[in-house]
Amino acid sequence: MKFLRLLSLSIVLYINSYSQSAQTAQSVISDAKKAVETYNKDMPKANNVVKVVYFHGKGHKLSAGWEERLTRILTAVSDYYRDEFGRYGIKSDGVNFDKSGNKYVITVVEGDFDSKSYNVNSSAQLQTEISNKTRGKIDFSDDHILVITGLYYMKDKETYVFNSPYMGTGSSVRGVSFAADCPLLDPKLLTDKVNAIKFSEPNKADRECSVAEFNSWYIGGIAHEMGHMFGLFHDFGNPFELTASSISLMGEYGSRHFKGDAWGDTQTSYISGAGILQLLSHPVFTGYSKYKKSDVELSLNDIHCSIAGDSIFLKADLASNLPPYALSVLISPLNRTEYFNESAVYSIPGTGPISVPLKKWNEGNYRMYLIFMLPNGVVYPFFKLFAVGQNSAEIKELPGRKIVDVKELYSRVSAMEKTPEIKKKLRILESIINPSPFADPITYGGDSLYLSDAKWEVANVGWEKPARNYFTIESENVFFLVNRGEIFEKGLFAHSPSIYSFRLDKKWTRFSAIIGLRDYAHQQGSARFTLIGDGKVLYQSPIMRVGQQSRVEISIKNISKLELKAEGTEGHNYNSWAIWASPLISR
């Protein structure tokens, strides 16, 4: 492994106060390209591909010419990435989709259920079905995978209803993205402003638009979710990149303007300088070996700010056994979503403590992402609160670190209007303040028992302390067990690596639970859930990400010892906010 000894870097990056410009970004990207090429010059090449799956519902007939149409879609997305590299003078062949000769390899998987049985939250279920049916050909633990779904049906004979997961997440090592398809999705139709399409998305009003605009939205959606699959963050770009006719692909509504200039849209999406900078070292685009975050030792200490004139300088001590080639700083107000992250980019020359100039932000609290990029493709992020006063600026931990006083919280919640959600919170808090004795699964006489109310033999978690029926007292913001917006009264906090072990003495026959990450975990977090009975794996989930959910129902007949485990999947446990919701054993 081509790593340098651990070194403390002293870096001073003065750029004429704050003058991030197109020329600055171009210079940073040019320097980064040289650094990545120098690092990899003696490295063996690897064919890191994006595998493509076409998933459709049981009994669904594929539309005429579907393969040729998907070929045009994949080519359009690949060419888009190629051209975005080209805007910064970087020669690229685009996305390295899996091919056999000159033909894309598209693995078709028929689902276990009809299209109406799936929904926007079915990504974990699709991963399980795809893994089982492809028998190792599609490996979500090691591959970058684009899943295009034919999970649609017609309502009133004229409206397409999409029942598809629509998300992307990943890193330089692995990733997955999901996007929806229908027969009218075709780059050839990006200029069709005459014909219209009606379509319906979950929790949104039906929409009608031109076929051209629809293709901008949905092909752009593929490009956007693939960006997340490659590890890109939400990024609205830098002000110098924004014009009246341009919008960042990874920012708010950026995916809706893919090739907008082809049909006269008011805006066209682009990939920001920060995005291109990160993709420069990605193994899918470089063709070099993949490395995990655990292969790198990088730390950032003594993070603080100073003010000089019209600039705020971010300063810190950086140590790493592999110096980063660049840093992107993403900042957005706390009261707005991260879709509005404003980005700035900096070269990391590898000499002296880092001091990077930021613009003079208005007073307020901001979300700050510090994204260090390494030449082996690894990305090392730090997430902070950036607090700006009239004549001051501070770097703090993100809010929500106050330890929860459960009785005080109960008092406040008791005074609120007794909605069903408030009543549920009160029941949870009451059970914590006045807990019942924990039931022994061996001697308990009922027909079913929640394991969060049961006596455990072993309980260890990777962050904070094991907890029953709540997430953590670390913060009121994440106190309750919440997944996909639902608060669960029963469950186990299982931040990875975690294990809960129960002695059953062969007295129970079924186990069921809902698994997933707690809402508001960062997209970089992940977990894999494993159920073990008497040392044998009874169930193992696919990689789970925030916003996903899966139901587990497994036989535990004749099992004496049951273990519930959760582990991170990226070589780290950052934001691996695993929860076992409603974990129930029954006779």
LOBAMAR-155070 format. One record per residue (C-alpha): residue number from 1; x, y, z. Coordinates in pm, 1 decimal. Layout:
// LOBAMAR-155070
baba:c1:c2:c3
NUM:X:Y:Z
...
END
This chain:
// LOBAMAR-155070
baba:c1:c2:c3
1:0.0:0.0:0.0
2:151.1:327.2:-111.8
3:119.0:538.2:204.3
4:350.7:795.9:356.2
5:438.7:800.4:724.4
6:194.0:984.7:950.7
7:272.5:1350.8:919.6
8:145.0:1672.1:1059.8
9:81.7:1905.2:772.8
10:134.9:2278.4:787.3
11:-69.8:2438.7:514.7
12:-145.5:2801.8:447.3
13:-388.0:2867.6:162.3
14:-420.9:3240.6:109.5
15:-629.3:3332.2:-193.4
16:-637.9:3713.5:-190.5
17:-884.8:3741.8:94.2
18:-1188.2:3551.0:-36.8
19:-1176.5:3539.6:-413.0
20:-1297.0:3191.8:-503.0
21:-1348.4:3212.3:-877.3
22:-1372.1:3001.5:-1187.0
23:-996.4:3046.8:-1228.1
24:-939.2:2937.1:-866.6
25:-1147.4:2620.9:-910.2
26:-975.2:2543.2:-1241.1
27:-634.7:2582.6:-1075.9
28:-732.0:2362.5:-780.7
29:-867.6:2092.3:-1013.0
30:-555.8:2104.6:-1232.9
31:-330.9:2066.2:-926.7
32:-550.2:1784.4:-798.1
33:-530.6:1597.9:-1129.2
34:-150.6:1606.6:-1113.0
35:-150.6:1486.7:-750.7
36:-381.1:1193.7:-827.4
37:-179.5:1094.3:-1134.9
38:149.4:1115.6:-942.7
39:17.8:900.0:-659.8
40:-122.2:634.4:-894.9
41:153.8:629.7:-1157.9
42:293.0:294.0:-1041.7
43:-38.1:145.7:-933.9
44:-192.5:-149.2:-1118.6
45:-509.1:-72.8:-1311.9
46:-845.1:-219.3:-1212.4
47:-1169.5:-240.5:-1408.0
48:-1407.0:-79.2:-1158.1
49:-1746.3:-77.8:-1325.0
50:-2096.9:37.7:-1245.6
51:-2326.1:-262.5:-1275.2
52:-2678.0:-205.2:-1402.2
53:-2989.3:-392.2:-1287.5
54:-3333.7:-356.2:-1441.9
55:-3588.0:-458.8:-1176.2
56:-3954.7:-503.9:-1261.6
57:-4262.8:-636.1:-1087.3
58:-4380.0:-993.8:-1108.6
59:-4560.7:-1060.6:-1433.2
60:-4478.3:-715.7:-1572.6
61:-4412.0:-727.1:-1947.2
62:-4109.5:-522.5:-2052.6
63:-4191.3:-250.0:-2303.1
64:-4096.6:-285.6:-2666.8
65:-3740.2:-173.5:-2736.2
66:-3662.1:-140.2:-2364.1
67:-3298.9:-250.2:-2399.6
68:-3218.3:-6.1:-2678.9
69:-3391.7:270.0:-2483.5
70:-3194.0:192.6:-2164.7
71:-2877.3:186.6:-2372.5
72:-2951.8:542.5:-2483.4
73:-3021.1:646.8:-2122.2
74:-2693.8:499.7:-1992.6
75:-2501.1:658.2:-2278.6
76:-2660.0:997.1:-2210.7
77:-2568.8:981.4:-1840.4
78:-2213.8:865.5:-1914.0
79:-2166.6:1138.3:-2174.9
80:-2298.1:1394.9:-1927.5
81:-2029.4:1302.3:-1673.0
82:-1768.5:1298.5:-1952.1
83:-1866.8:1646.0:-2065.7
84:-1869.3:1781.5:-1709.5
85:-1509.6:1664.9:-1663.7
86:-1435.2:1825.3:-1999.1
87:-1557.3:2165.6:-1879.1
88:-1253.9:2167.6:-1650.2
89:-1013.2:2038.2:-1913.3
90:-1016.9:1679.3:-1781.5
91:-1026.8:1404.4:-2041.5
92:-1269.5:1131.6:-1937.2
93:-1456.9:846.5:-2098.2
94:-1751.7:909.7:-1866.7
95:-1907.7:647.3:-1640.7
96:-1749.8:303.7:-1672.0
97:-2069.3:101.0:-1699.7
98:-2024.4:-276.0:-1715.7
99:-1999.3:-390.3:-2076.2
100:-1952.4:-706.3:-2279.7
101:-1771.9:-584.0:-2588.5
102:-1953.1:-264.3:-2685.2
103:-2283.2:-367.9:-2528.2
104:-2398.2:-265.8:-2180.8
105:-2452.5:-556.7:-1941.9
106:-2802.3:-510.6:-1797.8
107:-2912.7:-774.0:-1547.3
108:-3290.4:-814.6:-1552.6
109:-3452.8:-919.8:-1224.8
110:-3822.4:-999.5:-1188.1
111:-3956.6:-915.7:-842.6
112:-4139.6:-1152.3:-611.2
113:-4445.0:-925.3:-616.7
114:-4634.4:-707.5:-864.3
115:-4539.8:-343.3:-917.5
116:-4809.0:-210.2:-682.8
117:-4658.1:-404.8:-391.6
118:-4339.4:-193.5:-389.6
119:-4294.7:169.3:-292.1
120:-4042.5:447.3:-241.7
121:-3918.3:276.5:77.1
122:-3857.8:-65.9:-80.7
123:-3486.8:-21.7:-153.4
124:-3377.2:-275.5:110.3
125:-3632.0:-526.8:-17.0
126:-3512.4:-480.2:-375.2
127:-3150.5:-531.0:-267.2
128:-3245.1:-856.1:-94.5
129:-3439.0:-987.4:-393.0
130:-3165.7:-886.1:-637.4
131:-2893.1:-1046.7:-424.8
132:-3086.9:-1371.3:-390.1
133:-3176.2:-1398.1:-757.2
134:-2839.6:-1302.4:-907.2
135:-2645.9:-1537.5:-675.8
136:-2336.8:-1325.1:-630.5
137:-2333.7:-1161.4:-972.8
138:-2462.1:-840.4:-811.3
139:-2281.3:-778.4:-481.2
140:-2409.2:-475.9:-288.8
141:-2121.7:-507.4:-41.7
142:-1853.5:-459.2:-305.8
143:-2000.8:-310.5:-625.6
144:-2134.3:19.9:-752.5
145:-2483.7:-62.4:-873.2
146:-2746.4:136.8:-1060.9
147:-3093.2:-14.5:-1018.7
148:-3342.6:113.8:-1275.5
149:-3692.0:3.1:-1187.1
150:-3987.6:-70.4:-1409.3
151:-4217.4:-43.4:-1104.8
152:-4492.2:160.2:-1264.2
153:-4852.8:108.5:-1363.1
154:-5119.1:313.4:-1538.4
155:-5393.6:493.7:-1349.4
156:-5703.9:594.2:-1545.2
157:-5525.8:470.3:-1859.6
158:-5332.2:795.6:-1888.0
159:-5128.0:857.3:-1570.0
160:-4804.4:675.9:-1490.3
161:-4779.5:585.5:-1121.1
162:-4425.0:526.1:-999.8
163:-4378.1:286.8:-706.7
164:-4000.8:302.7:-707.9
165:-3731.3:373.4:-452.8
166:-3549.2:688.8:-558.3
167:-3220.5:742.8:-378.3
168:-2845.9:696.7:-395.1
169:-2570.3:643.8:-142.4
170:-2214.2:522.0:-153.1
171:-1843.1:589.3:-146.5
172:-1529.8:508.3:-342.2
173:-1564.2:143.2:-235.6
174:-1928.2:63.1:-308.9
175:-2260.5:228.8:-372.1
176:-2614.9:190.3:-494.2
177:-2864.5:419.0:-664.9
178:-3228.4:364.2:-756.3
179:-3426.7:543.0:-1025.1
180:-3763.9:499.4:-1195.1
181:-3832.1:408.3:-1556.3
182:-4122.6:405.0:-1799.8
183:-4152.4:375.3:-2180.5
184:-4141.6:754.4:-2227.3
185:-3801.8:786.4:-2057.4
186:-3568.7:825.3:-2353.0
187:-3299.4:1084.6:-2437.4
188:-3441.9:1092.8:-2790.5
189:-3746.4:1264.0:-2640.2
190:-3554.1:1544.1:-2466.5
191:-3670.7:1778.7:-2740.8
192:-4036.1:1669.5:-2742.7
193:-4220.7:1975.9:-2615.8
194:-4539.3:1889.2:-2808.7
195:-4653.8:1571.9:-2633.7
196:-4736.5:1561.2:-2263.0
197:-4707.9:1302.0:-1988.7
198:-4909.3:1268.3:-1668.8
199:-4740.7:1098.0:-1374.9
200:-4781.0:1045.0:-1004.1
201:-4517.1:1025.2:-732.1
202:-4566.0:918.1:-366.8
203:-4713.6:1186.3:-138.5
204:-4731.2:1440.9:-421.8
205:-5006.7:1572.1:-642.6
206:-5030.8:1430.4:-994.1
207:-4822.0:1627.0:-1239.9
208:-4848.1:1694.7:-1612.6
209:-4563.7:1834.3:-1821.5
210:-4403.8:1798.6:-2162.0
211:-4224.8:1474.7:-2239.9
212:-3907.2:1682.5:-2278.9
213:-3929.8:1822.6:-1926.6
214:-4013.0:1478.1:-1785.5
215:-3693.9:1339.8:-1938.4
216:-3493.3:1625.6:-1788.8
217:-3633.2:1539.1:-1445.5
218:-3594.7:1164.4:-1458.6
219:-3270.7:1120.8:-1652.6
220:-3135.2:1401.6:-1435.9
221:-3257.9:1203.4:-1136.7
222:-3045.7:908.7:-1247.4
223:-2739.0:1133.3:-1281.2
224:-2808.3:1292.6:-939.0
225:-2860.0:965.8:-749.1
226:-2551.3:820.7:-916.4
227:-2364.6:1122.6:-780.2
228:-2463.7:1010.2:-430.4
229:-2365.9:655.3:-526.0
230:-2017.1:789.4:-599.0
231:-2014.7:965.6:-260.1
232:-2102.9:1320.8:-364.6
233:-2279.7:1538.9:-110.0
234:-2567.0:1776.7:-172.8
235:-2397.8:2084.2:-314.0
236:-2555.1:2398.6:-458.5
237:-2218.1:2504.2:-600.6
238:-2021.8:2822.9:-552.0
239:-2174.2:3160.6:-646.8
240:-1919.7:3203.5:-927.0
241:-2060.7:2888.2:-1087.0
242:-2420.1:3006.3:-1077.2
243:-2568.9:3201.1:-1363.3
244:-2927.3:3268.6:-1455.9
245:-2915.2:2966.1:-1686.9
246:-2722.3:2715.1:-1472.0
247:-2792.0:2509.3:-1159.6
248:-2591.5:2249.2:-969.7
249:-2692.2:1885.8:-1035.4
250:-2641.1:1796.2:-666.7
251:-2826.1:2101.2:-530.2
252:-3190.7:2188.6:-477.5
253:-3387.0:2094.3:-793.8
254:-3066.2:2060.5:-993.7
255:-3159.4:1716.0:-1120.1
256:-3471.4:1858.7:-1285.5
257:-3270.9:2047.0:-1545.5
258:-3063.0:1773.5:-1707.8
259:-2978.1:1888.6:-2060.6
260:-3235.1:2165.3:-2018.6
261:-3081.3:2361.6:-2302.8
262:-3189.2:2083.8:-2540.2
263:-3554.8:2185.1:-2510.2
264:-3535.2:2551.1:-2416.0
265:-3546.5:2514.3:-2036.6
266:-3453.5:2824.6:-1837.3
267:-3165.5:2637.1:-1668.0
268:-2923.9:2351.9:-1735.9
269:-2763.8:2142.2:-1463.8
270:-2388.7:2108.4:-1417.7
271:-2156.3:1932.1:-1170.0
272:-1987.7:2178.7:-936.4
273:-1613.2:2220.5:-908.9
274:-1629.7:2051.2:-568.6
275:-1805.4:1752.2:-726.2
276:-1554.1:1718.5:-1010.3
277:-1269.5:1754.8:-760.1
278:-1402.1:1458.8:-560.5
279:-1469.8:1242.4:-866.6
280:-1112.6:1296.1:-991.1
281:-983.2:1019.8:-762.2
282:-1288.0:793.1:-766.7
283:-1187.3:438.2:-871.2
284:-1473.8:412.3:-1121.9
285:-1323.0:707.0:-1312.0
286:-949.4:648.8:-1245.1
287:-949.7:273.1:-1296.3
288:-724.1:220.2:-991.7
289:-775.1:0.9:-685.7
290:-1037.1:74.3:-421.1
291:-934.9:166.7:-66.8
292:-1148.4:190.2:246.4
293:-1159.3:479.6:487.5
294:-1001.7:246.9:747.1
295:-689.0:234.3:527.0
296:-622.2:597.6:611.4
297:-529.3:763.9:940.4
298:-641.4:1125.5:925.0
299:-721.9:1363.4:1209.0
300:-816.4:1729.3:1233.1
301:-742.6:1909.5:1559.7
302:-760.8:2258.3:1709.7
303:-1025.0:2373.8:1462.2
304:-1093.0:2745.4:1502.4
305:-1152.0:3069.8:1311.8
306:-997.7:3411.4:1288.2
307:-1125.1:3722.7:1113.2
308:-912.4:3945.6:892.0
309:-1079.7:4220.0:691.0
310:-1357.0:4076.1:476.3
311:-1248.5:3716.3:525.4
312:-1296.8:3452.6:790.0
313:-1002.8:3212.4:809.8
314:-1066.6:2852.1:904.1
315:-762.3:2707.3:1080.3
316:-673.1:2361.1:1207.7
317:-394.2:2107.9:1252.2
318:-415.0:1823.8:1003.8
319:-237.7:1489.5:1043.0
320:-252.3:1203.5:795.3
321:-53.3:906.2:673.9
322:-166.1:1000.0:321.1
323:-187.0:1373.6:255.0
324:-511.9:1491.9:93.1
325:-486.5:1655.1:-247.4
326:-779.4:1890.0:-189.1
327:-1042.2:2018.3:48.5
328:-1396.5:2127.6:-25.7
329:-1591.0:2328.2:230.0
330:-1971.9:2306.4:211.1
331:-2174.6:2557.0:414.3
332:-2549.5:2613.3:446.5
333:-2773.2:2785.0:703.8
334:-2904.7:2549.2:970.7
335:-3258.7:2660.8:894.2
336:-3231.8:2542.2:533.9
337:-3170.2:2193.2:397.3
338:-2826.3:2072.0:295.4
339:-2945.0:2094.7:-66.8
340:-2835.4:2458.4:-37.3
341:-2474.9:2381.2:63.4
342:-2249.3:2647.5:-89.6
343:-1913.7:2497.3:-184.3
344:-1558.9:2629.0:-205.2
345:-1247.9:2432.5:-302.8
346:-882.3:2446.8:-196.5
347:-559.6:2271.7:-289.7
348:-372.3:2096.3:-9.2
349:-0.9:2144.6:-89.7
350:119.4:1954.8:216.9
351:322.2:2216.8:397.6
352:248.6:2413.9:723.6
353:-121.7:2427.4:983.0
354:-417.2:2470.0:743.3
355:-560.2:2816.4:704.6
356:-831.4:2853.1:442.3
357:-1017.1:3175.8:366.4
358:-1394.9:3175.1:376.5
359:-1615.8:3459.5:271.8
360:-1753.3:3688.9:542.3
361:-2079.5:3513.0:616.9
362:-2371.0:3700.3:775.5
363:-2444.2:3649.6:1142.3
364:-2608.7:3314.5:1209.9
365:-2556.5:2942.6:1256.6
366:-2446.4:2730.2:963.7
367:-2392.5:2366.3:881.9
368:-2030.6:2308.9:773.2
369:-1888.3:2004.5:594.8
370:-1510.5:1978.7:559.1
371:-1444.2:1721.4:286.9
372:-1082.4:1605.9:257.4
373:-1006.3:1415.7:-64.1
374:-722.8:1165.5:-87.9
375:-552.0:1044.0:-406.5
376:-653.1:680.7:-345.6
377:-1019.8:782.0:-375.1
378:-1098.4:792.1:-3.8
379:-1301.0:1089.9:117.7
380:-1266.6:1200.4:480.0
381:-1553.6:1427.4:597.6
382:-1591.3:1632.3:915.6
383:-1929.0:1783.1:1010.7
384:-1937.2:2096.7:1224.4
385:-2145.4:2392.7:1334.6
386:-2017.2:2725.1:1201.7
387:-2139.5:3007.7:1428.1
388:-2088.3:3363.0:1298.4
389:-2134.7:3668.6:1520.9
390:-2101.5:4037.4:1447.5
391:-1723.9:4029.6:1490.4
392:-1660.5:3664.0:1563.1
393:-1672.7:3317.1:1414.4
394:-1653.0:2980.7:1589.0
395:-1641.6:2613.8:1493.7
396:-1851.1:2397.4:1725.1
397:-2005.1:2055.0:1737.2
398:-2342.9:2033.6:1566.0
399:-2640.8:2112.4:1793.6
400:-2826.0:1857.1:1997.6
401:-2547.5:1748.3:2232.6
402:-2729.3:1838.3:2555.6
403:-2794.6:1529.4:2765.9
404:-3166.2:1463.5:2794.8
405:-3330.4:1503.4:3135.2
406:-3607.4:1246.6:3089.3
407:-3828.2:1376.3:3372.3
408:-3796.8:1734.8:3251.8
409:-3878.7:1623.9:2896.8
410:-4182.5:1434.3:3027.7
411:-4300.2:1748.9:3205.7
412:-4277.3:1956.1:2888.0
413:-4440.0:1694.7:2666.7
414:-4723.8:1652.7:2921.1
415:-4818.2:2016.9:2868.5
416:-4860.2:1971.0:2492.2
417:-5182.3:1899.6:2305.3
418:-5254.2:1527.5:2337.5
419:-5219.9:1424.4:1974.2
420:-5161.6:1052.9:1899.8
421:-4789.0:1124.4:1859.8
422:-4768.8:1310.1:2192.5
423:-4958.3:1029.5:2367.4
424:-4708.3:780.2:2225.4
425:-4414.1:988.5:2347.2
426:-4568.1:1008.9:2694.2
427:-4610.6:630.3:2711.4
428:-4246.5:584.3:2613.6
429:-4124.5:837.8:2869.3
430:-4343.4:686.6:3142.1
431:-4198.2:340.5:3073.1
432:-3846.3:484.1:3110.3
433:-3919.5:680.1:3429.0
434:-4110.5:390.6:3591.7
435:-3975.8:75.8:3423.7
436:-4138.5:-261.7:3477.2
437:-3919.1:-556.1:3581.0
438:-3745.9:-707.0:3279.0
439:-3900.3:-1037.2:3175.0
440:-3686.5:-1350.6:3158.1
441:-3756.0:-1513.8:2819.4
442:-3702.8:-1856.4:2976.0
443:-3966.6:-1820.9:3249.9
444:-4204.2:-1567.0:3090.2
445:-4550.0:-1720.0:3041.5
446:-4702.9:-1500.3:2769.8
447:-4741.4:-1580.7:2399.3
448:-4514.4:-1297.1:2285.2
449:-4247.4:-1072.2:2431.7
450:-4071.4:-761.0:2304.9
451:-3697.2:-810.7:2348.1
452:-3669.1:-446.9:2453.7
453:-3867.5:-550.3:2763.7
454:-3669.6:-870.8:2817.6
455:-3370.5:-960.6:3029.4
456:-3057.5:-965.0:2814.0
457:-2741.4:-1163.7:2865.8
458:-2506.5:-929.8:2675.6
459:-2562.7:-574.1:2554.0
460:-2292.7:-362.9:2385.8
461:-2317.8:-72.4:2142.8
462:-2058.8:125.6:1948.0
463:-2167.4:466.9:2079.7
464:-2325.8:579.1:2408.5
465:-2497.7:303.8:2609.0
466:-2740.3:20.0:2532.0
467:-3096.7:150.8:2551.3
468:-3448.5:5.3:2560.2
469:-3734.0:179.9:2380.8
470:-3541.7:499.5:2309.9
471:-3241.2:589.2:2096.5
472:-3002.0:785.6:2316.8
473:-3006.2:1046.1:2593.9
474:-2721.5:1221.0:2410.0
475:-2968.6:1460.7:2248.3
476:-3338.4:1542.3:2261.2
477:-3328.9:1571.6:1880.4
478:-3260.7:1198.2:1850.1
479:-3409.5:1067.5:2176.0
480:-3694.9:860.7:2035.6
481:-3666.5:561.0:1805.4
482:-3775.5:702.3:1468.8
483:-3755.6:540.3:1127.5
484:-3918.9:682.2:814.8
485:-4106.4:932.1:1030.4
486:-4265.5:671.4:1261.2
487:-4192.9:670.9:1634.6
488:-4158.9:317.7:1771.6
489:-4262.9:247.5:2131.4
490:-4058.1:-70.0:2146.7
491:-3705.1:-118.6:2021.0
492:-3332.3:-143.7:2084.9
493:-3075.1:126.2:2022.9
494:-2802.4:-54.3:1828.2
495:-2539.7:194.8:1707.1
496:-2283.2:-29.5:1542.7
497:-2087.1:-228.6:1625.7
498:-2354.1:-363.5:1857.7
499:-2476.5:-690.6:2001.5
500:-2773.5:-790.7:2215.5
501:-2782.2:-1150.2:2336.8
502:-3080.4:-1331.5:2489.7
503:-3112.0:-1677.9:2644.0
504:-3429.9:-1843.5:2509.6
505:-3387.8:-2210.0:2611.9
506:-3572.8:-2326.7:2297.4
507:-3902.8:-2184.4:2425.3
508:-3983.4:-1954.3:2131.5
509:-4054.9:-2017.6:1762.3
510:-4067.6:-1683.0:1576.0
511:-3872.5:-1357.3:1570.6
512:-3988.8:-1040.7:1395.4
513:-3858.8:-684.1:1383.5
514:-3830.7:-375.1:1165.7
515:-3471.4:-278.1:1095.3
516:-3316.9:41.7:968.6
517:-3118.5:350.9:1058.8
518:-3270.0:617.5:1276.9
519:-3397.0:916.0:1081.5
520:-3150.5:1205.5:1043.2
521:-2844.6:982.4:1026.1
522:-2603.7:1121.5:770.4
523:-2603.1:962.0:424.3
524:-2247.7:836.1:488.6
525:-2380.4:611.4:768.3
526:-2469.6:248.5:704.1
527:-2541.9:-75.2:888.9
528:-2580.0:-444.7:824.6
529:-2808.7:-637.6:1060.6
530:-2742.4:-1001.0:1152.0
531:-2954.1:-1243.2:1353.2
532:-2761.7:-1537.1:1499.7
533:-2910.1:-1843.5:1668.5
534:-2678.6:-2077.1:1860.6
535:-2382.9:-1948.2:1659.3
536:-2552.6:-1991.9:1320.8
537:-2652.0:-1696.9:1099.7
538:-3029.3:-1703.9:1063.8
539:-3059.9:-1376.5:874.1
540:-2832.8:-1105.4:736.5
541:-2964.5:-784.1:584.5
542:-2829.4:-601.9:283.1
543:-2651.0:-273.4:352.3
544:-2903.9:-38.2:509.3
545:-2896.2:340.6:471.8
546:-3091.9:627.3:618.3
547:-3447.7:635.1:485.3
548:-3458.2:260.2:432.7
549:-3656.4:3.5:626.9
550:-3699.2:-371.8:613.0
551:-3916.7:-617.3:802.6
552:-3757.6:-937.2:934.4
553:-3955.7:-1252.4:1018.1
554:-3748.2:-1561.2:1100.3
555:-3805.6:-1899.1:1263.5
556:-3617.7:-1939.6:1592.2
557:-3759.2:-2280.1:1675.7
558:-3523.5:-2482.7:1899.0
559:-3289.2:-2186.0:1945.8
560:-3129.4:-2157.3:2290.0
561:-2929.4:-1836.3:2241.2
562:-3035.5:-1549.6:2014.3
563:-2799.1:-1265.7:1916.7
564:-2889.2:-940.1:1741.7
565:-2588.9:-772.5:1578.1
566:-2538.0:-455.5:1375.6
567:-2216.6:-350.4:1202.9
568:-2107.2:-58.3:984.6
569:-2017.5:-140.7:625.4
570:-1775.3:132.8:517.9
571:-1482.0:43.6:743.8
572:-1616.8:283.8:1008.9
573:-1923.4:327.9:1229.9
574:-1983.8:697.0:1163.5
575:-2361.3:765.4:1184.1
576:-2431.8:390.5:1185.8
577:-2752.9:465.1:1378.1
578:-2895.5:114.5:1371.3
579:-3222.2:31.4:1545.5
580:-3415.3:-291.1:1599.5
581:-3773.1:-160.3:1608.5
582:-4052.1:-374.0:1759.2
583:-3821.9:-677.3:1811.0
584:-4074.0:-946.4:1906.1
585:-4041.0:-1314.8:1991.7
586:-4350.0:-1533.2:1987.9
587:-4451.3:-1892.1:2055.4
END
